[in-house]
Every structure is written in C-alpha cells, then in structure tokens.
Amino acid sequence: MSIPVTGSHAASSHGTGTLAADAVGSLVQSVDWIAIAPAAIPAAVALVVLVADLFLPKERKALLGWVTIAGLALAGLALGPLRAGHRKTFCLTTDAGDCSYAADHFTVVIQLLVLGGALLTALLSMHDMEKYPAGEYWFLLLSSAAGAALLPASRDLATLVVALEVTTLPAFALVGIKRGDRLSSEAALKFFLSSVAATAVTLLGVSFVYAATGTLHLASIADGLGDVQPQLATLAKVGAVLTLVGFAFKLAAAPFHFWVPDTYVGAPLPIAAYLSVVGKAAGFSGLILITVIAFEPYADVWGPVVAVLAALTMTVGNVAALRQRAGYAHSAVRLLAWSSIGQAGYLLVPIAAAAYSDDPEHQIGTTVAYALMYAAVNLGAFAVAALVARTAPANRLTDYRGLYASRPLTALALAFFLLCLAGLPPGVIGLFAKVAVFSSIVGTGPAWLAVVMAVNVVIALVYYLRWTALLFAKPEAGPATDAGAAEGTAKVSGTVVGAVAGAVTVGVPATRAPAPLTAAIALTAIAGIVLSGVPQLVLRYASGALL
C-alpha cells in the first residue's frame, strides 16, 4: 500500500527534489564542439587510422596517409568559424570566467600553424613510407598534432601539462621509428630522457604554484600570486622558476638544448621538420600562456630569466651552426638543427620584452608573427633536404654543391628559404620579422639583449650565405671521371652531375621527385613568396593583442 505524502511533508519533499535537480543541473556543462573541433578532429582521425590499419592489406596502406592529410585539412577548415576569437568551454560552474579551453585569436593562429605544419609533415612523409609501419606512423603523427592543437587553447595548468605531454609522447616513438637504426634509437632515448626530466621539473613547479594559490586556472593564478600569503611567497616564486625551466627543456633553450642535434639526425627527416616547427610552436605557446597570463605578477622574476635564456640560446645555436664542417655526414641536418636553436633564441626575445612592457600582449604578437615566418621557410628547407637525401643519404652540406645545375628550381627554393632565415632580400618576410623582434626589445627591455641579437644576426649571415653559395658553385666531378668526361656526361639527357666531392658519380640518372614532396616544397615556397610580397599578412600580429 502506498502512503500519499500531503501537507507540509509533501511541500518539503517537493522542495528537496527541486534543490537536488538544480544541483545536478548546475554540474552539467554544454560542450562547444565547434570550439574544440581543431583539436578533436585529428584525435578522432587518429583512432580511425589505427583501426583501419588492422584491416587494410599491405598494398593499400598508402590510403592511410591520404586519410591523415584529409583529416588535418578538415581540422584546418574547422578554424574558419573561430575567427572571431571569443569562444570558451569547459568552464567552472561556480565561476563562468574560469575556463579550461579558450578559442581566442592567439589559439586560432597557433592552431593554424600547428595544423599546417603537421599537414606539410604528412606530405613530406608520403614518399618514404615503405620504411615505416604505416598505421603506427600516422596514428602517432595525428595524436601529437591533436595535443599541439590543444595546447594553445589550454587555460589551466593541468590541461596545459597534459596537452604538452600528448604532443611529446608520440614524438618519442616517431623519432625512434626507424627500426634497427642505431642513430634513431639513440636519438629517441636522448629525447625521451630529456623530456622526462623536463616533465618532472614542470610538475614540481606546478605543484608549488598550486600550493601557493589554491587554483590551476591561469587567470586565477595571476590573482592569487598578486595577493599570496607572505609565508608562501618564496614557494610561489620557486614554483614559477621551476615551471619555466621545465618549458626551457621542451623548447631546447640553452643550456637545455643538448638533445636537439642528435635527435634531428636520428629521426626521419619529416619528423625532424615537425619537431623544429610544430613542437617548437606548441612549447612556445605554453610558455607564453604561463608567463603573460599566469605569472604576470612575477614579471620581475621570469623577465630576466627569459632574457638570459634568449641570449644564451641564440648565441649557442648560431656559433655551433657556424662551426659545422661541410664534408661531415649529416652536416646539413645538423646545421638546420643548430639553426633552429638559434631561431628559438629570437622567438624568446619578445617574450622577455613582455616582462618589461606595460602592454605585454602586444609583445606576444611579435613572437607569433616570427613563428609563422619561421614555420613556412624552415619546413621548406627540410623538404629540400628530404629531396636531396634520396640520392645522397649522408646529407652532407657538400651534397648541395652545384644543386642548381641539376635541379634549378629546387636550388632556387632552398636559396630563398635560407635568405628568409638570414633576413636578407629577396626573403623580405624574414627581414621584416627580425626587425619586428628587434623593435620589441629596443626601448622596452634590456638594451644588452638587443646588442646580443644584432651580433647573432651577423653570425647567422655567414653560415646561411655559405650554404647558399654552395648551391650555385660549379659541381665537382667524381674521382673516377676526368674533367673532359664529366663535361661530356653533363650534356647527356636524363643525367645529372655528381654534386658531392667524390660521393656521387657523374652521370647518375636523374630521379623524379615524388609528387607529395614536390607539393610540400612548392607550397612552402609559395607561402614564403606571398608573405615576402605582402608581409603585413603576418606582421599585423606584431601590432595587435591576441590574448
């Protein structure tokens, strides 16, 4: 028998039920799927590729690469509805202002860089996939790209660290994916050990910051650090410094750069290109978020630290690149590796300047503008290196001697990329980007950092111009071919002159460049030319606030 509830008991019961329903309803969040699409699509496609790999026969594995490219292109198109830059999701129910994911202008620009870089990496990889397990390769690349796309949108330390590790962990396996290759295994081990150390230091710093402020959301951390209890002030400052050091490992900022050259040499060239651009962009976006937003009250702490890191990084990278011997094995890749370290130093300069500026968000735009230029031309340089490696696996700098004689368009493209990195015409975008970085520190930050940057730009000119000159030098004949025979052989249709001093014999039939590799070189060259013709497309970020 049921007993009806009446009177005051009925009212009480009804009120309790309403309160319970309200409490449950307040915990239910609506997810903005449009905002998270650029990060969610690569993750979903990664699962599709992994499952499809189980059922596709070996001769159809190439389809996985095209599915990957299509997925990354779709993720890039998903950025279109986010151009307004005002979407947030995964917010606290108690405070709608504290959100874990924000699709603002900064997020959209970095996600464009990340997804574009991953797409070009996929194109670079298509021609050489018979050496690697296709399913695992594409799954790992998409997973890392998903993490890199998530990172600039992260607005709490937990999401930030998770996104950074999702970006990095698949990269370990990608670096060591050349099975049976000693250099690849050694590179993966160095990369793994340095990254694990960086993660441990970062987590220790995050725990100190959380203990001092009681929150993980970046904006709330800034509020907490501005009014931290005196007995916790030292703990908070140590936490901020440790977090910065952890990111310095990830970014390969000196003196935490030791893993980069060997990792780039041992990894497949497309993955080295990916690490130099996408990995660096993800790390820098994280560093920007924690400094400019979370640690803004401690600008007097992290500002000098970042300035010193910038000076050390650009100096170590450029001096080491200058010392590369042209005839040594893998010297071209090593030069690109050291060059990427030097370029990372330039990227750190506006972040250091932000600590001394009344409007730090405008300084961050300069780093983003420089990163966009660097991404396009550096990926192009690696694409040319991948093409040369097809006939000269050692990839020495001397392998590029006389490249114009055999592949004139490729040589012209590489010369353009190197001049952009050096900041010389016709690489106008590189020149403008360097001027923007230099302007960010002049009159705002420490004057000595501007002097160090100017000296390093001059040092970099030497090795960039030295490599450029090699492209147009007279090819050297092989040891078994005298000068007369070499001249006659060079005129034979379908042959090329050996470009390495004794490494490639004159008269080797020319190999046709694979279409995806040619497309990657063409796309990066077109991007560089367009940006040099209309530099305001990129440099407008240097004059506006993105966050």
Buried (B, 14 or more C-beta within 10 A) or exposed (E): EEEEEEEEEEEEEEEEEEEEEEEEEEEEEEEBEBBBBBBBBBBBBBEBBBEBBEEBEEEEBBBBBEBBBEBBBBBBEBBEEBEEBEBBBBBBEEEEEBBBBBBBBBBBBBBBBBBBBBBBBBBBBBBBBEEBBBBBBBBBBBBBBBBBBBBBBBBBBEBBBBBBBBBBBBBBBBBBBBEEBEBBBBBBBBBBEBBEBBBEBBBBBBBBBBEBBEBBBBBBBBBBBEEBEEEBEEBBBBBBBBBBBBBBBBBBBBEBBEBBBBBBBBBBBBBBBBBBBBBBBBBBBBBBBBBBBBBBBBBEBBBBBBBBBBBBBBBBBBBBBBEBEBBEBBBBBBBBBBBBBBBBBBBBBBBBBBBBBEEBBBBBBBBBBBBBBBBBBBBBBBBBBBBBBEBBEBBBBBBBBBBBBBBEEBBBBBBBBBBBBBBBEBBBBBBBBBBBBBBBBEEBBBEEBBEBBEBBBEBBBEBBBBBBEBBBBEBBBBEEBEEEBBEEBBEEEEBBBBBBBEBBBBBBEEEEBBEBBBBBBBBBBEBBBBBBEEBEBBBEBBEEBBB
